[in-house]
Amino acid sequence: MIFVVRGVAWLVTGGAGYIGAHVVRALMGADLRVVVLDDLSAGRPARLPPGVPLIRADVRDRVTVRDTLVRYHVSGVIHLAALKNVAGSFDDPLGYHRGNLDTLADLLEVMVDQRTPHLVFSSTAAVYGTGDSYAEDAPTRPGSPYGRTKLAGEWLIRDVGAAAGLRHAILRFFNVAGAGAPELADTGGDNLLPRLLRATAEGGKATVHGTGHPTPDGSCVRDYVHPADIADAHVATVRALLDGDLAADTFNVSRGVGVSVLDLISAVERATGHPLPYEVGEPRAGDPPSAVADPARIRDRLGWRARRTLDDIVGSAWAATAAGLRIARQRRPHDVATTL
Ligand SMILES: NC(=O)c1ccc[n+]([C@@H]2O[C@H](COP(=O)([O-])OP(=O)(O)OC[C@H]3O[C@@H](n4cnc5c(N)ncnc54)[C@H](O)[C@@H]3O)[C@@H](O)[C@H]2O)c1
């Protein structure tokens, strides 16, 4: 089946979410037309710049998705809408498979039906699990239901893409942290950096899960990337799809720089100007000692590389946390106690 490019608007599902709001801004900055579809289960309309059409709907609402594709002459979809809590996916695997895979199947069905020619899919480092290599062709052994929903989504897209000629790019983000502006901050995640910043704000202690891992300082190592860099990678991907340079491609999107938990605590102390004491807890089952992207493919094929540093990431996350605390203090002066 041959698809016809009919328009230049891009539909961003989950565009009112943390990463989506950064992507929307970057696309607009690149003079691309954008429409957002989000059920606002975790998204916030206030994250969107004025003038962006926001369709409040579930991706599984095929009638609304079809109408949106037609009405806005959509030539491509950036599919970010998903459930993303790794721990939550163990509690509710069925909900995660429905939330992440049923949505994708419904979206693909409508896209194929409407001959929408391009798709960019948000995947994750969680598809690799614990491995020796984090290059795109490395074995995938996801250690959580969340990671498995994303890997199954990748397979589904490749199968539908091959059968229907849908041009697609799968982007595997690593640990996304920081914010392009305080109002774009991640409010739904329970990842390490927000926990360290909360511990600082509350004058508490951080917990380091194991210091006996086979890493340089014994704590786990991860690869952090700023959402504005993720957004720039989307612009590069969209341009390459529109230029016909991509057809069925998978890219890691990250800095390719390992940061240990102890390194991150030091970065938090630099950003906040406050010491952050820590205690050593039990290692967590299934936690890979080290997960650092090989970002060579996206650099070589799309000319993209991350520009923001670890201090940019932590400093922007702290600015967002501090702004949130100021607002909370103004609203509830007697309830919000912090040491800052
Ligand atoms: N944040 C990370 O570190 C990270 C890392 C790797 C991959 N990802 C992936 O990136 C994508 C975006 O993540 P995020 O951090 O911005 O999450 P987020 O929760 O902030 O954003 C997801 C958005 O999708 C919306 N949504 C969820 N289910 C929907 C549905 N069925 N229909 C319509 N809207 C729906 C939510 O309201 C929210 O606005 C996800 O696919 C996630 O799996 C995130």
The ligand as an ORCA input file, in Angstrom:
! r2SCAN-3c Opt
* xyz 0 1
  N       9.928      9.958     31.443
  C      10.870      9.058     31.136
  O      11.944      8.980     31.778
  C      10.654      8.119     29.959
  C      11.701      7.251     29.600
  C      11.505      6.387     28.525
  C      10.324      6.407     27.808
  N       9.319      7.254     28.182
  C       8.078      7.239     27.406
  O       7.826      8.557     26.944
  C       6.415      8.769     26.848
  C       6.026     10.046     27.582
  O       6.432      9.934     28.928
  P       6.234     11.122     29.973
  O       7.342     11.022     30.936
  O       6.007     12.397     29.247
  O       4.890     10.634     30.680
  P       3.606     11.507     31.142
  O       2.794     10.605     32.008
  O       4.018     12.819     31.688
  O       2.871     11.750     29.762
  C       2.019     10.796     29.164
  C       0.814     11.573     28.644
  O      -0.039     10.655     27.962
  C      -1.384     10.890     28.393
  N      -2.075      9.605     28.220
  C      -1.807      8.431     28.854
  N      -2.605      7.460     28.391
  C      -3.398      8.018     27.434
  C      -4.417      7.519     26.573
  N      -4.795      6.239     26.591
  N      -5.008      8.383     25.706
  C      -4.636      9.694     25.669
  N      -3.674     10.216     26.455
  C      -3.058      9.392     27.329
  C      -1.289     11.390     29.814
  O      -2.394     12.194     30.202
  C       0.002     12.224     29.755
  O      -0.258     13.562     29.392
  C       5.759      7.505     27.390
  O       5.402      6.712     26.291
  C       6.853      6.860     28.208
  O       6.678      5.465     28.271
  C       9.455      8.116     29.236
*
